[in-house]
Amino acid sequence: MTQTNLARSAPQDETTWWRHAVIYQVYPRSFADNDGDGIGDLPGIASRLPYLAKLGVDAIWLSPFYRSPQHDGGYDVSDYRDVDPLFGTLADFDRMLAEAHRLGLRIIVDLVPNHTSTEHAWFREAVATLPGSAARQRYIFRDGKGKDGELPPNNWQSIFGGNAWSRAPGDSQWYLHLFDRSQPDLNWDHPEVRSDFEDVLRFWLDRGVDGFRVDVAHGLIKAEGLPDWAGQTSMVEGEEGAHSNNGPMWDQEGVHDVYRRWRQVLDEYDNDRMMVAEAWVHPPQRLARYVRADEMQQAFNFDYLLTHWDAQAFRDVVTRSLAVSAEVGAPTTWVMSNHDTVRHTSRYGLSVPGARPKGIDAAGEQPNEALGLRRARAAALLTLALPGSAYIYQGEELGLPEHTTLAAEHRQDPAFFRTSGEEIGRDGCRVPLPWQSAAPAFGFGPGTATWLPQPVSFARYAVDRQEGDAGSTLELYRAALRLRRQRDLGNGELVWRDAEPGVVAFANGGVHVVVNTNDHPVALPGGEVLVSSVPLDSGHMLPANSAVWLG
């Protein structure tokens, strides 16, 4: 067979942990509830750390747990240096961190630098002072247009729908919020903003965290003069066209000055602390700029997340991603799902497999649950065999689907309300996890409460149903992660192999990976079966929508 070598994931230091790490995203309010209030918390996370260690991941990324009024799931931060009482205390965090480190798990925390909450002390001070005050300079306040300033300063639209400008009651000026009106954008041209966030970094680094996931990393700097822009931005998507992320509020050159300084702060600490960028930018060469040698270590590969269930599309995005990241000496960071997108288990079961709707409700197309899971299991073997780092969204290892019939009265995503329901929103992927199939709330907590209702179908995905079942998705992930570590696939080299249409085939670390995206079986090359996404009736054929690792 023809062999095509791609650049290694780690061309310089192959021992650097983040180059090959598998990182598990915990959405704290939905992972494990310790106190029975229906909302997950830090003691709940601590109690489940042995489960994550047994799964075989290297690190955990925690979505925000800071003090917040919770208008956007904690991404509206009112105090970056404290834990919201919903989740516990700083002492709880310290205990959880110590236990994670004891188990060999690193901890990455979410940092939200683009905006604060309207309840942050800075913003409360700003709206209590007159236009032109020093306090207002930390945010982006502007006079309105029109005779009496009654019109917004420009035509920018919010990510969550509607205008990106609001006025506090009785205020003559408008403030910018690229997200919800409860999330005013900071002015990153202000030296006090920059200085304070460096102190925030040190606050958590001093406590021992291993890194930061940087929210909206491409949005901190806005173009001078805040010019009008006719485009509309969408979360996660970064393609050209109607939903482009190349407007005057995105991916401005000045963001890189911020991250170069942050990298200097991280480099003051030992144990190789890291940053990963959530940056929805296009083309990939723009994303690579965030992971140059003196900036961040990782950036999420959203092009990969958005790839449809198609062999050539997978091959193209992998080839392009490895080549672009290799140009700057960085690893590629593979991701299939997160808290902002419909779970890939369900997306792969749609009529256009892999398409990304903005939420699914009972009125929308219902995915083929079994087919989606079958493809998701195969995609897991594809993803975990690739060189570089990989992220797992909580519940993905259980094959958990989207909650696609969540009623409107239970929804909490601000995007649902700001678009009057036109966007279904992200609640369906944030439903609390099922731990015990027969327990109240499926064992999420000691009581019956859950902040979002769980569908009855979650019972068959519960951890206790899957533990020890060789055919379960949980055991598939455990086996793949164990082999990935044993064969050092994250630090490996991808070699493409020739394959028939609809098949992805490559070698890495002595493992031959074959992924069949067709709806019919295909012939397999010889070799020992190391792990397969479905049972193999014979050693010569790979069934439809499945994958195998051969030794």
N, C-alpha and C positions, 0 to 999 in steps of 0.2 A: 504493500500500500504506500501511496505517497505520504510523506511526512512533512508537515510545515511547523517549524518551531516558532513559538512566540516568546517574547522577553520574559525572563523570570520575574516573579512578583517582588522579590527582594534582591535587587542587583548589588546592594552594598552590604548592609548588616542584616544577615538572615536570622539573628537571634532576637531582634527587636520584637517584643511581644505583639504589638498592634499590627504588625505586617501580616500576621497569619491568624490572628485571634478570631474565635467565634464568640460573638457578643449577643447576649440575650436582653431584649428590651422588656422591662417591667413597667407597666402603666399602674402606678401604685394604688389608685382607687379601685382597681379591678383585679388585683392579683390575689390577695389573701387578707381577710378581715379578722383581726384579733379580738376586738372589743364588742363585736356584735351590733354595731350601728349601721351595717350594710355598706360601709365604705372601707376599702382596703387601707392598710396602714403599715408603718415601718415595722412594728413588732410582728405583724402578719408576714411580711417579707422575710424577716429574720427566721421565723419558724419554718419557712419553706426553702431556705438556702441549701439544706442537704439534698433536696430534690434537684436543684439546679446543678449542684456539684456532681451528682450521679448522672445527670443528663450528659455532662461532658463539655459544657461551655467553659470559656476562659474568663469571661467578664460579664458584668451586668450593667446595662444603662437604665437609670431610673428617670422616668419622666418627672416633671416638677412636683416637689413636695413642700415648696416654700409657702410662707404666709401669703394668702391670696383670698379675695372674695369669691373665687371659683366661678367667675362668669365664663371662662373658657378653659375649664379643666385644669386650672393652675397655671396656665400660660399668661395669666394676668397677675404678675407678682407685685405684692405690696411691700415685702421685706425679703431681700435676697440672702440675708444672713440668719434666718430662723426657719424652723419647721412649722407648718400650719398645724394647729391643734387637731384637725381632722386626721392627720397622719401620725401624730405623736409629738415628741420633743427632740431637742438636739441630743439629749442623752440617749434616746432611742436610736437616733441615727448613728451615734458613736458605737453603740453596742452592736448594731447591725453591721457596720463597717468592719469592726474587729472580728466578728464571726465570719464574715465573707473572706477576709484575709486569712483567717485560720484555716478555712476550707480551700484556700488557693484560688479564690475568686477575686478579681479586681472590680472596683466600683467606679462607674462613670456617671456623673450627674448632669442634668440638663441645665443649660445657661440660656437665659432669655434676654438678650441685650438690645433688641430692636425697640422694645416698648416696655413700659411698666403698667401697673394697674392705676386707675384713677384714684385709688386709695393709697398709693404710695405717698410717703411724706413729702417728697418733692412736688408732686402734682397738686397735692392739697395746698401746699404753700403757694404754688404758681397761681392757682385760680383765686386765692385769697388776696393777691396783689394786683396792682394796676398794670395795664399794658405797658411794655417796655421795661418792666422790672427785671432784676437779675435772676429771680427765681424762674421767670418764664423762659429765660434763655436756654434752660436745660432741655426744653421741649421745642416743638415746632409750632409756635403760635403765629398767626398772620391775621392782618385785617382783611375783611371780606371785600368783595366787589359789589357794585351797585351803589345807588345813591346813599344808602345808609349802612353799607357793609352787610346787607342782608343775604348776599350770595357767597358761596364758598370761594376761597382764594384761587382754586383751579378746578379742573374737571376730573381729578383722580378718583378712582373708585376703590372701595374696600375689597379685600380678598373675600370677605364674607358676604358681599353684596351691599348695594347702596353706596352712598357718598362716603368718601374717606375723610371728611371734615365734619366736626361737630362743635357746638358751643356749649359751655357750661351754662346753667340757668342764670340769666341776667348778665352774662358776659358779652362784651362787644366783639371780642376776637374769636377766631376759629382755631382749633387745634387739629393736627393731622393724626389720623389713626388708620394705618393700612389694614388693620384687622377690626375688631369690635370697637365700638365707641368707648368701652371701658379699658382700652389698651392704647393710650397715647404714645406716639412714637417719640423716642428720645432724639435730641440734637447731638449727633456724634462729632460735630465740629466744636463742641464745648469742652474745654480741657477738664472741667470738673467731672463730666460724665466719663471721660476716659480714665481719669485717675480713680474714680470710685469703683469702676468695674475691675481694674487691676487689683484693688483691695479685696473685692469679692472673690476673685480668683485665688488670692493668697489665703483668704479665710477658709476656703474649702480644701485647698492644697495642704494647709497646715493641719487640718483635721485628718488628712491621709487619703483623700480621694485620688484616684488614678487618672482621671481625665474629665473632659467636658464634651458634651454634645452641644453644639452651638446652634440655637434656633434661628431660623431666617438669617443665616450667615451672610447672605448676599444683599441684605436690605438696609444695613446701618447708615450708609451714606446716600444722600439724595443729590441729584444734579443741581448745580447752582441756579438759583432763580425759580426752582420748582415749576418748570414749564409744563403746559398742558400736554396731555398724551391721550390718544384715542383708544389705546389698547385696553385689554382687560386681562387680569392675571388670575391663574388658578393654582391651587396648592398642588405640589408634587410635579405637575406638568411643567416642562421646560422647552417645548417645541416652538418652532417659529409659527407665526400665523395669528389667528384671532385671540388665542390665549398664550401670548408671548410673555416671557419674563425678561425682556430686554428694554423695558421702559426706563424713564429717568429716575425711578426710585430703586432700581435693581442693579446689582453687579457693577457699581461705580468703582473706579480705580482706587479711591481712598479707602475702601474696606481692607485692602491688603496691608496698608500701614497699621491698622488696628491689630491684625493678626500677627504681623511681624513682632510687634511689641508684646503681645500676649505670649508668643513663643519664647521670647526672652524671659518672661516671668516663669513659664513652665520649666525652662532649662536651668533655672536656679535650684530646682528640686531634684532629688535622686529618684531612682526607680522608674525612669522613663515615662513621665506623665505625658498625656496625649490630648489632642482635640480632634473631633470629627465634625465636618461642616454639613449642616442641612442647607444646601444651596441649590435652588431650582434654576439652573442656568443652562444655556444652550448656545453653541455646540459644546461637545465634550472638552475641547481645547480650552474653553473658558473655565470649565469646572477644574481642570488640572491646575489652573493658576492658584487655587486655594490650597493645594498640597505641594507647593514648591518647598525646597529644602528648609527654608527659614520661616515657613508659615505652619499650617496645620498638617497633621499626619494622615488624616483620612477625610474623604468626602463621600457621602452616600451616592450610590450609582442609581439614580432614578430612571435613567434610560433602560436599565436592566429590569427594574420593577415594572415599567410600562410595556415591556416586550410581550407580544401575544404568543399564544401556544403554537409556535411555528419553528421548525428546525433551522431554516435559513436565517430567520430573524434572530434566534438565539446565537447562532454562529457569528453573525455580523456584529451584534452588540458586544459579544465577548472579545472578538478580534479587535474591534475598535477601542474598547475600553482598556484592554491590556496594553495596546500600542501607545495610547495617549498618556496613560499613567506612567508607563516606562520612560517616556520622554522627560519626566520630571523626577524620576527615581522614587515614585510613590507606589504603594500597593493599590489595587482596585478593591473597592468595598461593596460587596454584593448584598442586595436587599430585595426581598419579594413582597413584604407587607410591613406596615407600621400602623400607628394609631390614627393616621390621617387618611387612610385609604381602605376601600373594601378589601377584605381578606382575599388573598390570591386563591385560597381553596374554593371560594365562591366565584371569583372572576373567571377561573378556568372552566367553570361549569356553565357559562353563558353561551348564547348562540354565536357570539364572536368571542372565542375563548381568550381571556386575558384583557379584554376591554375594561376600562376603568370608569364606571358610572360614579356619580357623586352621591353615593349611598343607594340602598335598595330598600323599598318598602313593599307592602303587600300588593300595591297596585302595579308595581314594576315587574319586569321579567324575573321569574324565579329560577335560580340556577339549578342545573342538574347536580344535586348534591353528591351523588356517588361518583359521577364522572369527574366533577371538580376535584374531589378528594383523590381519585386515582391519578389525575394529572399532577396535582400538588405533591403527591408522594414522589413521583418521577422527577419533578422540578427540584425537590429537595436533594436528590442524589446528583443532579446536575450542579446545583449551586455549591453544595458542600465538597464537591470534587475539584472546584476551580482554585487556582492559586490566588492568594490574597486573603482578605478578611471577609467574614460573612456575619450578617445580623439575623437573628431569629426573633420574631415578634411573639410575645407571650401567647400560648395556646396553639401556635403554629405546629409545635411538636406533637400536639394531640390531633392534628387535622381539623381543628375547630373551624366551622364555617361562620360566615357573617350571620347575624340575626337579621333576617330579611323581612320579617313581619312585625317589627317593633311598632307599636301604635304611636300616633302623633302625640298623644298626651304624655307619653313617657320621654319624649325627646328633649335633650338639653343642649345640643350643639348650637352655638349662636348663628352659624350659617343657615340653619333651618329657619330660624325666626327672621333673620335679616333679609332672606329671600322669599318670605311668606310661604315656605315649604317647597319652593321650586327646586332647591337643593335639599335632598333628603338628609344629608349630613353624615357625620362620622360616628354616631352613637352605636351603630350596628357592629362595629369592630371593637368596641370598648366594653362589651358586656362582661360581667365578672366570670372568672374561670370556674369550671366544674372540677372539683377534687374527688368527691364521693358520690356515686351515682344514686344511692338511696337516701342520702342525708338531706335535711332541709337546706335550701339554697345550694344544693349539690356540694355541701361542705365548704363553701366559700368562707363562712364564718360560723361562730357558735350559735347564731340565731337564724331566723328566717328572712331577714331583711337583705335586700340587694338594691343598690342605688339605681340600677337599670334591671328590668326583669330579664331572667334567663329563659330561653325557649325550652320546652320539654325535651327537644331532641338532644340537648346538651348531655343528658344522662348517658347516652351511649359513647360519648367522647370523654367521660370522666377519667381522671388519672387511675383510680382504683380498678376500672374496667380494663385498662390497657396494660397495667404493670404485669410483667411476666408472660404476656401474650405475644408469642414470637411474631405474629402477623400484624400486630398493632402499629399504628403510626409512631407512638412513643418509643417502642422498641426499635423501630426502623431508624429513628433519629439517633438513639443511643448507639446503635451499631455503627451507623455512618460516622458519627462524631468520634467514636473510638478508633475506627480505621483511619479517619482523616488525621488524627493525632499520631497514630503509629506510623503511618506512611509519610508524615510531614507534608501533606498535600498543600497546605497553605503557603509553604515556602517552595513549592515545586515549580515545574516547568510544563506548560501545556504544549502538547504536540497533536495537531489535528490529524485525524485519520480519514481516509476516503470512506464515504458511506452513501447508501442509496438515498433518493429523495425522501424527505420527512424524517431523517435520522441524524442525530448529532453524535459524533464519535470522536473521542480524543483519548490520549494517554497522559497520565501525570503520576509521578512517583511509583512507577511500576504497576499502576492501576489502569485498566482499559475501561473507559466509561462509554456506555451506549445508551442513548435516549431515543425512544421511538415515539414521535409525535403523531404518527399515522393512526388511522382507525383500523389497521389490519396488522397482523404479525409480520416480523421481518427476521431474516436469518441472522444468527449470531456467529461471531468468530469463536474459535476455541478458547478455552481458559477455564480456570476454577472460578465458580461463582462466589464472590466475597459477600455481596449483599444485593438484594433485588427489591424493587418496589412492589412487585406482585410475585406470587409463587410461580415458578417456572416448571412447566410440565415436562419439558425436555431441555437438554442443554443446547439445542440447535436453533430454537426460535424464541424471539422476544415478543410477547403479546403487545397489542395496541396500547398506546398511552401509558407506557411503562419505561423503567430504566433499570440498568444493572451495572454493577462494578465487577469486573473480571480480573483475576490475578494471573 
